Amino acid sequence: CQELERLVCGHPNLDFEALCRNAKYEAGYSRDTQVVRWLWDVVRTELSSDERRRFLKFFTGTDRAPIGGLGTLRCLIQRDGPDSSKLPTSHTCFNTLLLPEYA
């Protein structure tokens, strides 16, 4: 019964630490880039559980984790140019977050 529920509803545990550990970076970003560190710090410490679900939906198109949890999700964070007046955008089909280079 639980296995069927996970197949239909997704994994109930949203482990953003696992998502952060397994994220890939491109276009000049790495896990040590300041704006990337700010992103994960905000997700970990400032967003409520509901806001984290909304972030996940913005990033991936769904607010639920896959069967193996967020650590199995292939996500990519790319630099979206030097224009710090832009808002982040995403390509949900590819689990890609385009993050401007905020100064």
HUTASUL-V728987 format. One line per field, one symbol per residue. phi: phi as a letter, one per 40 degrees, with the letter a starting at -180 (. if undefined). A space follows every 10 residues. Layout:
BEGIN
phi: ???
END
This chain:
BEGIN
phi: .cccccccbg cccccccccc cccbbaggca cccdccccdc ccccbbccdc cccccccccb gacbccdcgc ccccbbbbcb gcccccccba bccbfbbcbc ccc
END
